[in-house]
């Protein structure tokens, strides 16, 4: 199964103003004398003109009036009622944490199962491509197998009713191929004579390491108790010799489409769909 990409596109509208400037088409220098204003004969205004020559700066907001005799009158401002503005309710968008695995401890069991599956898959894919050695990635996948099996079961059990039409596409077509690899790893652990309790212990170890290191560490640190190391080694050898690495397994390539589930994850789960695979790991 290749990483399932979920991308949310944001459209940004940019508003700008254009300032138009006018100018003369003639750049020749004009003699300053030619620009002098012509002489104007001054005449004494009539009494009627004097009465009309009061100049007022008053407007709706009030101002000063200069009378013809030179006196100044302060005008009262005209009151203008302004309707109170209605408060605008801000929309708060919760940012997805850049570290850890968002939603892995969610109280929403569907979202929690999705985070367990998506976070584990991203971590294992990164390890397969960039871990220091191949054994590190193989060991991580076997240890993580219990988490994957439980996560897929949780997606099916806690599927919201709104997503019923995509149940098969999600739980079989999309996550099913990786779940089958995980089930094979679980069988190898049992064949190495690990008890169910010890296998559950590996599950707890993986979840703790995933929460601690997140999905961006190719050499995720797993502290395995001494009494489990021998059986784990046997299971890892058998598993890795029978299946290709996770990033070279053609059975994981799927074109499953879950558009309704994608939207649901974005709108309802803590990871907002990012664990669906925003990073595609290309391996030569």
N, C-alpha and C positions, 0 to 999 in steps of 0.2 A: 504493500500500500504506500503510495507516495503521500507526502504531507499534503493535507487538504487545506488549500489557501482560502482564508476569509479576509477580504479587504473591504474597508469602509472608506468611501471616497468623500472628501469634503470639498464643496464648491465655494470659492472665495470670490466675492464680487468686489472689484476695485473701482471706486468712484473718483473721478478727477475732473478738475475744471480747466478750461482753456481760456487764457487771457489774450484778447486780441488787441494789438497795438496799431494805431494809425500813424502815418508819417507822410512827409512830402516826397514827391517823386523827383524833385529838383534838389540836387546836392550842392549847387553853386553857392558861393558866399554872397550874401546880400549886404550892400553898403549900409552901415548903421544909420547914416543920415536919411536914407530913404525910408526908414522905418519910423521916423519921428512923427508924432501925431500932428495934424494941421492945427493952426491957431484957431481957437474957438472964442467968439465974442460972448462975454458974460452979460446977462440981463437980470434985472431985479425981478423976482417972482411977484406975482400979484397976490392980493390978500386971499383970493380963493385958493390959489396954489399953495399959499402958506398953510391954510387950514387942512389941506389934503396931504401936506408933507410930513405928517407924523409918521415915524418909522417904528414899527413894533416887531420885536423878536418873539412875541408871544405865539404860542401854538396850543395844541391840546395839553401840552405839559406845562404851560405857563411860560413867563419870560419877562423881559424888560421893554418898556415903551418909552422912547425918547420924544418928548414933545417939541413943538417948534420954538418954544422959549428956552429950550435947553434943559428943562427939568426932566427927571427920570422917574417913571412910575413902575413899581413892581407889581406885575399881574399875578393873580392867584391861579395856581395850577388847576386845570380841569381834572377832576378825579376820574380815573378809568378803572372799572372793576375788571379784575382778571379772574377767570374761573379757575378754581384749584385743579391742579393736575392730579390724575389718578396714578397711584404707585404702580410701577411696572414690576411684575414678579419675575425674578431672575431664574433661569434654568441652570441647575447645577449638574455638571457632568463629572462623574467620578473617574479620576484617572486610573488606568490600570498600572499596578506596581511594576517597576522595571526589573525587580529581582524576585526570587522565589517563584512559587506556583500559585497564582491568584485563584481562590475558590477551592483549594484542596481541603480546607476544613469548613466549607460552607454547610449551613444547616439545611439548605436545599439539596436533597440527596441526588437529584438529577444533575445539578450543576457540580456537585462534589464528584460524582462519578465521571463526568466529562473532564474535569480538571485532573483527576487521577490518570485517566486514559491519555489525554492530550499532553499533559506534562511528562508522563513516562515516555511516550512515544518520541517527543522532541528530544528528551535527554538521551535516549538510546540511539536515535538517529545521529545526534551530534557525536556521541562516543564512537559509533561505528565509522564515522568519517575522520575524526580528529584525535581520538585517544592515542596515548603514547605507544601502546601496543594493542594488537588485536585481542589478546586474552582479556584485557581490561574491559573491553566492550562486550565480549561474549559472557564474561562472568556477570556483568551488570544485567544483561538481559535475562539470564537464568534467575538471578536473585529477584528481579522485578516482575517475574512471570505471575506470581500470585496477585500482585496489585492489578495487573492488566486483566486477568480473568475476573476478578471481583468487580472491576470498573465496568467491564462490558455487561456483566450480569446486572449491575446497578442501573446502567442506561436503559436496559430493557424493562426492568422492574419498575423504575420510577419515571418512565417516559410520560411527559404531560399529555393530556388528552388532545391538546391542540396539535400535537405532532404525530398523532396516530397514523396519518396517511403516509408518513415517512419512516415508520418503524422498521420495515425491512431494509430500506435504503441505508438507514443509519446503523442498526444493530447487526445486520448481516453483511450487506455489501461494502460498507465503509470500514467498520472496525473489525469485522469478522476475520479477515485474513491474518491480522496481527494477533487476534485472540487465539487462532489455531496454533500459531507459533508458541504462544505462551502456554497453551495446554500441553504442547509437546515438551516444553521445558519442565513443566510440573510432573509429567510422566517420568522424565529422566531423573528428577529428584527422588521420586518414589522408588524407582528402580535401583537407585543408589542407597536404598534402605533408610531414607529420611522419613521420620514420622510426620504425621499431619501437624502436630504441634511444632516441630522443628521447621517445617515449611512455612507455617504461619509466622514463625519468628523471623524468617528471612523477609517476609512481606513487611513486617514492622521495621526491619533494618532499612529496607529500600525506601519506605515512605519517609522515615526520619532523614535519610540522606538527601532525598529529593527536596524536602522542605528546607533543609539546611543549605544545599548547594544550588538549588534551582535548576533551570533547564539550559544554562549557559556554560556549564563546566563539563568538558569532555572526559576528564579524569575524575569522575565523581567518586568520592571516598566512601568505601564500604568497610565497616569494621565487623568482621565475621568472627564469632566465637571459635575458639580452638576446636571444640568438639564437633563443629559442623564443617570445618574446612576440608577434610578428606572426602566426605560424601559429596560436598559441593564441587570439588575438583573433578570427581568422576563424572558427575552429571554434566558439567560444562564441557568436558572432553567429548562425551558422547553426543551432546546437543550440537556442538560446533562442527563435528565431523559429518553430521547427517544433513545439515541445513546451511545454505550460504549466509553470509553476514546480512544483517537487516537492511543495509543500504544496497544490496545486490540481489535481493530476493524478488524475482519477477512476479511472484504471487501477490505481492503487496501493492502492485500497480492497479489502481482502480479508478474508474470514471464515475463513481457514485455521486449523485447530485442530491443535496439536502437543503435547498434554498429556504424552506420554511424553518428548518432547524437552525440554520445560520442566523436568521433574523432573531429567532427566539434567544439564542445564546448571546447575541449582541445586546439585546434589550433586557435580559433577565439574569444573566450569570456574571459573577465577579470578573471573569477574564474577558468579558465582552467579545468572545469569539476568537481572541488572539491565539489561543492554544490550538486552534484549528490548523495552524501552520502558516505563519507569516514568513518564515524562513525556509527556503528550499535549499537543501544540501545537495550539491552536485558532486558526484564522485567519479573521477576518471576511470 
